[in-house]
Structures are given as C-alpha cells and as structure tokens.
Amino acid sequence: MAGYDFVATIEHTEEGNVIHSRIGADRLPLSYRDCKSGCDHCNTIRRRTETFIVKHESGTYKQIGRNCLALYFGQSAEKAAGMAEIYFELSELAEASEGGESFGGSGPSYDYLDHFLYYVVECITRYAWRSRTTAREFGGASTADTAMKYFHPSKEDIRENRLEWRTPSAESIETAKLAIAWCEALTDAQVEDSDYLHNIRIIARRGIVSYKQVGFAASIASAYLREQGNLKRNAKLADQAAISKYVGEIGMRRTFKLNVEKIIGLFSETWGSSKLYLMSDADGNRFTCKSNSANLTEGSTVWVKATVKKHEEYKGTKQTNLSRMEQVDVHTFTCEIAGATYSGEEVDEKAFKKSLCGVLNMARWPRGVVVSKSEVAQ
C-alpha cells in the first residue's frame, strides 16, 4: 500500500515489549512499549511473538501481524523485514537452558541472563568492550559474540585448545549480578526517553535471553560499568573542585609531573585529528591540553614540558590549560648552599638553578656551588 514505510519490529515478552527499530527510523510512540500483540489490519488480537510497525507518510502508525504485512509491501513479510535490516530469527518462548548447546540445534532456545553476563564481564575485563556496530565497521568480533563463544564453546575449540580461558572469575560473576540488579531497578522516568534503556530493563527483568537479544543483553554489563565509572569520576571531580588551583603564570613554560586520566579523540575539518588530554598533579590540580603531536598513554604518570596557555573554570573546577606539551626526561638535582641541602627535579641543570634562585629569592647563582645530577626521575 503506497505511502507506508517499514519502521520497527515489536518483540512481545511476558515482561513487556522489546523494540527493534530500523536504522534511521523515528522513535516509536511510548504506547508500543506495552501494547498487545494485535493487528490493525485484520483487527485480531492473538498470541504473536512479533508484530511489525509501519508508518504512513501522513505520520500515522499501524501495528501489523506477520501474515498481513505482505499486503502492505506486495511481498513476503520475511523479505520486507530483511530489506529493512531488522528481521531477527523467530523464536518461541522456551525454558531457559543452563548450559549445553543452547544456541545450536533446530529449536528455539534461551539462556539464563546472569550466566551469559558472567562471560560478558570477563570478556570486557580481558579485552575491553566492543559493540557489534564497532565490530561491523572496523572488523573483529563483538563482545557479545566473543562471550557467546566462550559460554557455548564448540567441540572443535575445546579439542584444539583454542580457548584462552574457560571459567569467569568470581569478580566477573559479582559484577554481572550487580549489573542486572542496576538494570532491573531503572525507573520509568529513566527509560521514558530511551528505547534502549527500556529494552535492556525488559531483558533484565525477564532473566533470560534469546539469540536475537544477545547484543542488548551484553550491553547491560557495559552500560553498568560505564555508569559506575561516571559516578566515580564525578565524585572525584567534586573532590577536585574543592582543592584544584591554577598553576603557573600565563605564558610561562615549565615542567609538570602529571597523571594522564583521560584522553578524548577530537576531529576538526580545519585542523584534522587531535587529542584532548585531561590530567592532574599530585596536589589534585586539574590540567588540560589539546595536542596532535603528544603521544601520552591513558593511566600513565609522565613528566611534560608545556606552556601555561590560560586559566579557566569548567563546571566549577579550576583548571590550567596547557599548550605545546611534550614528554621529557627529568633528573633530580642536588646542591648545598650555606650549609643547607636543596634538591629538585628539572630537565637540566640550568632549569634547576633558575627554579632554586626563584625559591630562595637569589638574583644569581652563588659562585662555587656545585650541583650533582641523579638518574632520570620516576
């Protein structure tokens, strides 16, 4: 029927509906999250595992059963759904399987969600999170598919000893349980504006997962870990907001010992690719630097030489913005002046002398004072 577009599949479960939207389609009205498995074409309500949503060019939606869907597109429902890139293999509600070849064989099957997530968390811990979208675009296996490989290993993988590990750690099991509890507890207000959060809450509350849902299910662990990371980061930022101060004078070029906390990739059509480094020093002062030449590693502590570009506040936290940042080797220098021993960490002896003269308010370096240099400072 002219004017209709295929926009979504509704997967009906006893806990609510899981929505598989076509890429690029508008978000469905909230009423479809808990609608019955009826058909607006034949006006019948019966037990259907899936119904399909079509949208007219006028903006109105229709919920259509599988058999009636062909009337809207002049072809089989399977072909229409496949062309829309949202057709998922049909499966009937079945008993959850605790182990074995749960995703093999000829019949529909389910797994316990918690057991699957044990393997997902272990994969994230070992290999980091990789979504199916990223895997499609850049190659490699997604976390969901890798977890399924270890959860249900093939006889060949076991026989050929291809698996790096077999059992999730106790820490992974505990994290998976916490992730499910977090997801189950999402409020209606939290999921109202997100079909994704609505979907994963439905899956968490069901406690079982089918093959078509493993991508959503695996992301429960990723979303929980990301949420916990944000909470810790926000708490740390709140603490730093109270203690962070501006460092150095604007225009001054000097060395800093900094912890590289986060690296954000940036892209500009004018300047190309660069990275934004978020850093802090031992006193809790915040630093930022945008650079396309520095090559620092997230989580490392490094010595850098940089110019103080400006002082600014971000969300109530004072931070020092650096420019022309380069990683350098720093040595520990020691000297004795008027019976007192002084030491400091600088890139060279000249910088140490200049810094100490400033601290001691000396116009020039005292004649005859010898400076000793140690190995590279850590």
N, C-alpha and C positions, 0 to 999 in steps of 0.2 A: 504494500500500500504506500503510494507516493507520500513523501514528506516525513517518514519515520526514520529515526536513527537508532541503532543498537547501542545502549549505554552501559548496561550492567547485568551481572548475574547475581541473584539473591540465593544464598545457600541457607536453607531453613534448618535450624537445630532446635533442640528442646530448650536451650538456654537463651535463644534469640537468633537473629539473622546475621550471617557473615556476608559482607558486601564486597564483591569483586568488581570494581569499576573499570571500564575501558580506559586505556591511557588517553588522557586529554579530555575526558568527559567531565561535565559539571558534576558537583557533588549532589547526591540524591537528597530529596526531602527526608527529614528525620523520621517520618512516618513509616518508611520502608525498613527501618531497623527492627521493628517488631510486628510487621504485617503478616497476615495469614498467607498460606500458600494457595491463593486463589488466582483465577484468570479473568481479566477484564474483557476478554473476547467471548469466551463461551459461558462466562458467569457461573463457573463451578468452583467450589472450594473442596479440595480433596488432598490427601496426603501426597505432597510432592517434595522431593529433596531439593529441587531447584525451580525457580521461576526466573523469567527474564524481563528486564525493563527496557522499554523503547520510549523514545521521546519524539513528539511531533514538532515540526518547525514552528508551531504556534506556542510551544513551551509546555504543553501538557504531556503527562506521563501515562503509560499504560503498563500494567503488570500482566505478562502473557505466559501461559503454560507452554511446555515443550512442543506438544502436538500442534498447537495453534500458531506457534511462532513462524512456521513456514509460510502461513498465509500473508504475513507482513513483508516477506522478502522473496517469495517465489522460489524458494529452495529449502533444503532440509535445515532444521534447527541447528544441527551439528556444524554444518558448513557455515551458516551465518555467524554462529558464535566463534568458530575458528577464525573467520575473517576479521572478527572484531578483536582478536587477540586475547579473549578472556575465557575460552572454553576450557574447563577443567574436567578431568575424568570423573564420570559419575560414580558415586559410591553410596550404598545404603547404610543406615545406622547399624553398627555391629558391635559385638562385645569387644572391649579394649583388650588387646593382646599384650601380655607382659614381656614376651620375648619371642625368639624364633624368627622365621621368615615372614614377618608381619606385613611387609610391603611387597612380597612376592606372591606367586600363585595366581589363581584366576579369580578369586573372590575379593570383595571389598574388605578392608581391614583398617583397624585403628590401633594406635599405641597410647599408652599412658603418657600424658604430657610431662609429668615430672621426670620419668625415666629418660625421655628424649632430651629434656633440657639439661640433665646431668652431663650428657655428651656435648651439648652445645656449649655450655660454660667451659668445659675442659678444652674444647677447640679454640674458644676465644682466648683463654689463658695461654695456650701454646702458640697459636698462630695469628691472633688478633681477629677482629670482626671483619667479615667480608660479605656484603649483601649480594643477592642474586643479580641486582642491577649492575653492580660493580663487576661481578664475575662475567656477565654478558658483554660488557663494554670493553673490559681490559683482559679478559681471559682468566683461566684458573677456576677453581671450584669455590662455590659459596660456602659459608659456614654451615648453613642448613644441610647442604649435600654432603659435606665432609663429616658432619656429626652423624648423619644417617649411615654413612659408610662404616663408621666405627660402631654404631649402635647395632646395625644388622650386617656384620661383615660377611662377605661371600666365602664360600668354602675354599675358593682359589686363593683369596687373600690370606686366609688362615694357613692353608697348606704351604704357600710360598713365603710365609713370614713377611708379608708386605706391610703389616701394621706396626706403627711406631709405639703404640701403647694399646692396652686393652680395657682398662678399668678407670673410670673417672676418680679423681681424688676426693677425699672427704670434704675438702674446701669447696670443690666444684658442686658437690651434691648439696651442701648447705646453701651456697649462693643461689642455686636453681630453685630451691624451696622458697627462699626469701623473694626471688623474682616473681614467682607465681603468686605469693601472698600479696605482694605490692600491686600486681596487675589486677587481681581479684578485687582489691579494695579501691580501685579507681572509682571516683564518684560520677554521678550523672552529669554534673557540671563540668567535670574534666573531660569527658568524652563527647560532650554535646557538639563541639565544633570539629571533631576529628573522627572520620570513619575508621582510620587506622586504630586509634585507641579503643573505639567501640569494638572493633573486630578482635583485638587481642584480649580484651576483657571477656568477651564471649568464650573464646577458646580456653582462657584460664579457668573460668567458672565451670566449663564442661569437664575439664580434667582429662580429656582425650583429644587426640589429634589425628586427622586423616592425611593422606598424602598431599592432597590439594592445599592443605593448611600449613605445611611444614615451614614455609617461608615466613608466614605471620608468626607461627609458634616460636621459631628460633629467635625472632627479633624481640620477643619478650625479655630474654636474657640481656640482649644488647641494650634495649631501652632502659631496663632496670639499672644496669651498670653505668649507663650514661647519666641517669638521674642521680645516682649516688655520687658520681664524680662531680656533677654540678653542685650538689649540696655541700660536699667537702670544699670545693673551690670557692663557693660563695661564703662559706664560714671563714675560710682563710682570708678572703678578700675583706670581709668585715673586720677581722682582727688587724689586717694590714692597714686598713683605712685609719685606724686609730693611731698607728705608730709610724706609717710611711711619711718621710720628709723629702724635700727637694735636696738633691746632692749636686755640689759643684756650682760654679758660676757659668752663666750662659756664654758660650764661645770658648770655654776652657777645654783643652784637650789633655786627657789624663788616662790612667789605667783604672780598671774596675775589676773586682772579682765578683762574678755574678752566677746565680743559679738560673739555668735556662728552663723555665717552667712550661712554656707552651710555644709552639711555632704554628703560625697560620699562613697558609699559602694565599697569595694575592695575585690578581691579574688585571692589567690595565692595557687597553688598546694603544695608549700613548707610550707607556713605559715598559710594557711586557710583564713578565713574571717576576715576582719578588716575594719576600717572606717578612712577616711581622713577628718579631721576637718579643715575648713577654717574659721579663726577668725580675729577679730580686737579689739584694745583697744580704749579708749575714745579719744586718740590723733590721731587716724587714722593709727596707725602702724599695719602692717599685721603679722599674726601668722598662722602657720600650724602645725598639729600634726597627725601622723598616730598611731592609737591605736586599740587594740582589747579588751580592758578592760574598757575604759572610756564609760560612758553612758550619754552623753550630748544630749540636745534637740535643734534642729534647731530653731533659732529665739530667744533663751534664752540668758540672761546675767548671767555669772557664775564666781565664784572665783575658780581658779585651782592652784594647786601646780605642777610645772613641771621643768624640766631641760632644759636649753638652749643647744640644740644639735649642731646647726650650723646657720650661717647667709648665705643667698643666695638671688639671684635675679631671679624673674620669670616674663618674658615679661616686663622687665624694672622696676619692682616694688620690692623694698627691703622687705624681709620678714624674720621673725625669726622662725626657725624650732625647735619645742619643742619635748621632749620625756618624758616618764614616767609621763604622765599627770593624775592627779586625782583631782576630785572635793573636795573642802574643805570648812569648815565654817570659816569665817573670822570675827574678832571682831575689834572694834575701841578702841584704847588705847590712853590715855591722860596723860601727866605729865607736871610739871613745873620745869624749870631749869633756875636759875639766873634771876628770875622774868619774864621769857618768857614761854608761854604755847605752847606745841607741841602735835600734835595728828597724828595718823597714823593707817592704817588698816593692821593687820597681823593675822596669825593663832594662835599665842600665844605671851605671854609677852616677852619671850626670843628673838623671832624673831624681835619684835618691838624695843627692846633695841639695838640689833645688828644693825638694819637698821638706827636708830637715831644716834648711835655712828658714823656710817659712814658718815651720812649727816653733823654732827657737828664736824667731824674730832677729836673725842674723843677716846683715847686709851682704856679707860674702863668706865663703868657706874659710875656716881657720887654717892658717898655714901650719903644715906639718902633721895634720890629722890624716891618718891612713884609713882607708875603707877596705874591708875584706868582703869577698863575694862568695856565696854558697852555691850549691846546685840549684837547678830550676825549682821554684817553689811549687808546692802542690795546692 
